[in-house]
Amino acid sequence: MANHTAPALLLRVGDQEKLQRLIRSTTAPSGLAARARVVLLAAEGLANYEIAASVGMSRPTVNRWRARYAERGIDGLADEQRPGRPKMIDEAKIIAATLTPPPKSLGVTHWSSRLLAPRLGVDHSTVAGVWKKYGVKPWKAETFKFSTDPELVAKVTDVIGLYLAPPDNAIVLCVDEKSQIQALDRTQPMLPMQPGFPERRTHDYVRHGTSTLFAALEVATGTVTAACKPRHRHQEFLAFLKQVARAYPDDGTGQELHLIMDNYATHKRIEVRNWLAANPRIKVHFTPTSGSWLNMVEVWFGIIERQAIHRGTFTSVTDLNTKIRAFINGWNDRCHPFIWTKPADQVLDKIKRKRNSLTRH
């Protein structure tokens, strides 16, 4: 007698979307995702032997998950509690021990799972599992720094206000410098990327000198005006400001240039202040002390570092400057606006919450 294909499995209302989310999820257990796929294929009317071949299960296993879904829905796809005595793991004890600094006799700064586990009488994988469950990462450390600027609120509000609602007939520019860019040359030729192999280079290098990149990022367009200088003094900074002024000449309509910059001493030299006073159409807005993250040109510095400098090889400072200029020319051909989205009150509220949270610790 011929075998008959099982009828298509009927899905409960709304379950198809939930099952598809389980399949796409990167956090759901792989077994649960496979069972969700079994149910969806069964709902399409595929035979059990076809589903088994597609998912990599036996036909009896496919039958079991079909039946479990038909009986209990998506809840039936979860693993059932296994028989036997459950493991007794004092998770609170593991977390408490992790948060307690290791004894000085160990000579370590933080716990590892293999170091802590024998002291608690459990396996290191148990410790690692508890850490994962509660998001505890003893191996990871972050830095923080709070601004002590008494004008923090005013400066944050001012700078973000320029980003979100620039004045009419005005251009907003983020200005800063990336100093001490090293012209590094590898001692051996680079080995190019190939299928199965990344680009490779020697670990040792030769230093040929350094350069300082001055840049002004136009927020509305992403266009960058830049200059490479051999030194990082107020003379070079003032020369760059004059270059920016020439790049955005007075068109006779009263157009203003609003420059956002940090509190570096070079930016406040008397020579710089005198030149700004003689050019009233140029307005300066300072970020708070320890608040350079407000300056969006820092984002662009990160881009040029990753895409042109970090993996570059330079035979001289001149070669370094030439390749930086080539990147800037290419960038200005493909640039895009830099968009700030978070209002000042949300930024200040986050700063306040972070400070209060760390103070409690």
C-alpha positions in Angstrom: 0.0 0.0 0.0 1.4 3.4 -1.0 2.4 6.0 1.6 0.2 9.1 1.7 1.7 12.6 2.2 0.6 14.1 5.4 -1.8 17.0 4.9 -0.5 20.6 5.2 -0.2 21.7 8.8 -2.6 24.5 9.8 -0.9 27.4 11.5 -2.6 29.3 14.3 -3.4 33.0 13.7 -0.3 35.1 13.9 2.1 32.2 14.2 3.6 32.4 10.7 5.3 35.8 11.5 6.5 34.5 14.9 8.0 31.4 13.3 9.8 33.4 10.7 11.2 35.7 13.4 12.6 32.6 15.2 14.3 31.4 12.0 15.9 34.9 11.4 16.9 35.4 15.0 20.6 35.4 15.9 19.9 34.8 19.5 17.3 32.0 19.5 18.7 28.4 20.1 19.5 26.7 16.8 17.3 23.7 17.7 14.3 26.0 18.2 14.9 27.7 14.9 15.1 24.3 13.1 11.8 23.3 14.7 10.2 26.5 13.5 11.4 25.7 10.0 9.9 22.2 10.2 6.5 23.7 11.1 6.7 26.3 8.3 7.6 23.7 5.7 4.9 21.4 6.9 2.4 24.3 6.6 3.5 24.6 2.9 2.4 21.0 2.4 5.9 19.4 2.0 6.1 15.7 2.7 7.8 14.7 5.9 10.7 13.0 4.1 11.3 16.2 2.1 11.3 18.3 5.3 13.6 15.8 7.0 16.1 16.1 4.1 15.9 19.9 4.1 16.3 20.4 7.9 18.6 17.5 8.6 16.3 15.6 10.9 14.9 12.1 10.8 11.3 11.6 9.7 10.2 10.5 13.2 11.6 13.7 14.6 9.7 15.7 12.0 6.5 13.9 12.9 7.1 14.6 16.6 7.5 18.4 16.1 4.5 18.5 13.8 2.4 16.8 16.4 3.8 19.0 19.2 2.9 22.1 17.3 -0.6 20.8 16.4 -1.2 20.1 20.0 0.3 23.1 21.8 1.3 25.7 19.2 4.7 27.5 19.3 5.0 26.7 23.0 5.2 23.0 22.1 8.4 23.6 20.2 10.3 24.5 23.4 12.4 21.8 25.1 10.6 20.1 27.9 12.1 19.8 31.4 14.4 16.8 31.5 13.8 14.2 34.2 16.2 13.9 37.1 17.3 16.2 39.9 17.9 19.8 38.6 21.3 21.3 39.0 21.7 23.5 42.1 23.7 26.5 41.1 23.9 29.5 43.4 24.0 32.2 40.7 24.0 35.0 43.3 27.1 33.5 44.9 28.9 33.4 41.6 28.0 37.0 40.8 28.9 38.2 44.3 32.3 36.5 44.1 32.9 38.0 40.6 32.2 41.5 41.8 34.6 41.1 44.7 38.2 41.9 43.7 40.6 38.9 43.7 42.8 38.5 46.7 46.2 40.2 46.4 48.0 36.9 46.7 46.8 36.0 43.2 48.5 39.0 41.7 45.7 39.5 39.2 43.4 42.5 38.5 40.2 40.6 37.7 38.7 37.2 37.7 38.7 34.7 34.9 36.2 31.8 34.8 39.0 29.2 35.2 40.5 31.1 38.2 37.2 31.6 40.0 35.6 28.2 39.3 37.8 26.1 41.6 37.3 28.5 44.5 33.5 28.1 44.2 33.6 24.3 43.5 31.9 24.5 40.1 33.1 24.0 36.5 34.5 27.1 34.7 31.7 26.7 32.0 29.1 27.2 34.8 30.8 30.4 35.8 31.0 31.6 32.1 27.3 30.7 31.6 26.2 32.8 34.7 28.4 35.7 33.5 26.7 35.5 30.1 23.2 35.4 31.6 23.7 38.5 33.8 25.9 40.4 31.3 29.0 40.4 33.6 32.3 40.8 31.7 35.3 40.9 34.1 37.7 41.0 31.2 36.3 44.2 29.8 37.0 47.7 31.0 35.9 51.1 29.8 37.1 54.7 30.4 35.0 57.7 31.2 35.7 61.4 31.9 33.2 64.0 33.0 33.5 67.6 31.9 34.3 70.1 34.7 33.4 73.0 32.5 31.1 75.4 34.5 29.5 76.4 31.2 28.8 72.8 30.2 25.0 73.3 29.8 25.4 76.5 27.8 28.0 75.2 25.5 26.2 71.9 24.8 23.0 73.8 24.1 24.8 76.2 21.8 26.7 73.7 19.7 23.8 71.3 19.3 21.6 74.2 18.5 23.9 75.0 15.6 23.6 71.4 14.4 19.8 71.2 14.6 18.8 74.7 13.6 21.7 76.7 12.1 21.1 80.5 11.6 19.7 81.7 8.3 22.4 82.6 5.7 25.1 80.9 7.8 27.6 78.1 7.3 28.4 75.8 10.2 32.0 74.4 10.2 33.5 71.9 12.6 37.2 72.7 13.0 40.0 70.7 14.6 43.4 69.2 13.9 44.7 65.7 13.9 48.3 66.0 15.1 51.3 63.6 15.0 50.2 61.5 12.0 53.2 59.2 11.5 54.6 58.5 8.1 55.2 54.8 8.6 56.9 52.6 6.0 57.0 48.8 6.4 60.4 47.1 6.2 59.1 44.6 3.6 56.6 44.9 0.7 52.9 44.3 1.6 51.4 41.0 0.7 48.1 41.8 -1.1 44.7 40.2 -0.1 43.9 36.9 -1.8 41.0 34.5 -1.5 41.3 33.0 1.9 44.0 35.4 3.0 43.8 38.9 4.3 46.3 41.6 3.4 49.5 41.0 5.3 52.3 43.2 6.4 55.4 43.1 8.6 55.1 44.1 12.2 58.1 46.3 12.1 58.3 49.7 10.4 60.4 52.8 9.7 59.3 56.2 10.9 59.8 59.0 8.4 58.4 61.9 10.4 55.0 63.3 11.3 52.4 65.7 9.9 49.4 67.6 11.3 46.1 67.6 9.5 43.9 70.7 9.9 40.3 70.2 8.8 37.1 72.1 8.6 34.0 70.0 8.0 30.9 71.7 6.6 28.1 70.1 8.5 25.4 70.7 5.8 27.3 69.1 3.0 30.1 67.1 4.5 32.7 69.0 2.4 36.1 69.2 4.0 38.6 72.0 3.7 42.0 70.8 4.9 45.7 71.5 5.1 48.7 69.5 6.2 51.2 71.4 8.2 54.6 70.3 9.6 53.9 71.7 13.1 51.0 72.2 15.4 51.2 75.8 16.7 49.0 78.9 16.7 50.8 80.1 13.6 49.7 77.1 11.6 46.2 77.3 13.0 45.8 81.0 12.2 47.1 80.3 8.6 44.4 77.5 8.3 41.7 79.9 9.6 42.6 82.3 6.8 42.5 79.4 4.3 38.9 78.6 5.5 37.9 82.2 5.2 39.2 82.2 1.6 37.3 79.0 0.9 34.1 80.7 2.0 34.5 84.3 0.8 32.1 87.1 1.8 29.4 87.1 -0.9 28.0 90.5 0.1 24.8 89.1 1.7 26.1 89.1 5.2 26.7 85.4 5.3 28.3 84.2 8.6 30.8 81.4 9.3 30.1 79.6 12.5 33.2 77.6 13.7 32.9 74.9 16.3 36.2 74.0 17.9 37.5 72.7 21.2 39.4 74.5 24.0 42.9 73.7 22.9 45.2 76.5 23.9 46.3 77.2 20.3 42.7 78.1 19.5 42.7 80.9 22.1 46.0 82.6 21.5 45.9 86.4 21.4 46.9 86.4 17.7 44.0 84.2 16.9 41.6 86.3 19.0 42.8 89.5 17.3 42.3 88.0 13.8 38.7 86.8 14.7 37.9 90.3 16.1 39.0 91.8 12.8 36.7 89.3 10.9 33.3 89.7 12.7 31.5 87.5 10.2 33.3 84.5 11.7 31.7 83.4 14.9 33.5 80.8 17.2 31.6 78.3 19.4 33.7 76.3 21.9 32.8 72.8 22.9 32.9 72.1 26.7 36.1 71.1 28.4 36.6 67.3 27.8 33.7 67.5 25.3 35.4 67.2 21.9 33.0 64.4 21.1 30.5 67.2 20.3 32.7 68.2 17.4 31.6 66.2 14.3 34.9 66.6 12.5 36.1 64.0 15.0 33.8 61.5 13.2 35.5 62.4 9.9 39.0 62.0 11.5 37.9 58.5 12.4 36.9 57.8 8.8 40.2 59.0 7.3 42.2 57.1 9.9 40.4 53.8 9.1 40.3 54.2 5.3 43.5 55.9 4.4 46.1 56.1 7.3 46.0 53.1 9.5 46.8 50.6 6.8 48.8 52.9 4.6 52.5 52.8 3.9 54.3 56.1 3.4 57.9 56.5 2.2 58.1 60.1 3.5 56.1 62.9 5.0 55.5 64.3 1.5 54.1 60.9 0.5 51.8 60.9 3.5 50.5 64.4 2.8 50.0 63.5 -0.9 47.9 60.4 0.0 45.9 62.4 2.6 45.1 65.0 0.0 44.1 62.3 -2.5 41.6 60.9 0.1 40.2 64.4 0.8 39.7 65.0 -2.9 37.9 61.7 -3.3 35.9 62.3 -0.1 34.7 65.7 -1.4 33.4 64.0 -4.6 31.3 61.6 -2.6 30.7 63.5 0.6 27.3 63.6 2.5 25.8 65.8 5.2 26.6 65.0 8.8 23.3 64.9 10.7 23.0 65.3 14.5 19.7 63.9 15.7 19.6 64.1 19.5 18.5 67.4 21.2 20.5 69.1 23.8 18.2 68.2 26.7 18.5 64.5 26.0 22.3 64.7 25.8 22.5 66.6 29.1 20.1 64.2 30.8 22.2 61.2 29.7 25.4 63.0 31.1 23.6 63.5 34.4 22.3 59.9 34.6 25.8 58.6 33.9 27.4 60.8 36.4 24.9 59.9 39.1 25.2 56.2 38.3 29.0 56.2 38.6 28.8 58.3 41.8 26.6 55.6 43.4 29.3 53.1 42.7 
